Amino acid sequence: MITVKKEMTIAGLSELRTRSEAILKQLKGHDVILEKHNKPVAVIVDYKRYALEEEARELAEDYILGTLAMKRDRSAKNKDFVPIEKW
C-alpha cells in the first residue's frame, strides 16, 4: 500500500485480501485505488462520501430532466398532446 497524495492511496488486490483492515482505515482520510497487475481496477470510497455524491448525482439528474421537460413543454403545440379520453 502506497499513499501517493494526501487524499489518495494505491493498494493491490492481493493487499486487500491480506491487509483489509489497514486499507479500510485509510478510507477515513482519502480514497483507495485498487490495482491488479499495476493497473487500476476499482476505487474504494468512504460510504458517507459515496452517499453524498450519489445524492448530488440524483439532484443533478433531476435538474437536467426538469430543464428538458420545461423546454419541450414550451415548444409543444396542442396537436402534440393526446387527450386523456383517447387513452
Phi, psi and omega in degrees: 000131182232129173269112184278308177237175178301327185253017182210136175234142176248132179221148176278156178301323179296325176294325179299323179291321187265334184231040185301320180299315180295321179292317179296328177295329179296335183295339179295331182255333185192175180283159176238124176264128178263136180239150172230122184054044178063023176237132180297134180234341182196163175231134176252129178235157176300141185298321179300317178294317178302314181298318178296318179293322178296318178297319178296319178298317180295318178296318178297317179297316178300317180297313181297313180296321178296319178297316177299317180297319179295319178297315180296320181295320180295325183268357182283150176246164181304325181292345179282347183258148177256126178298144183298334180294335181277353181285000000 
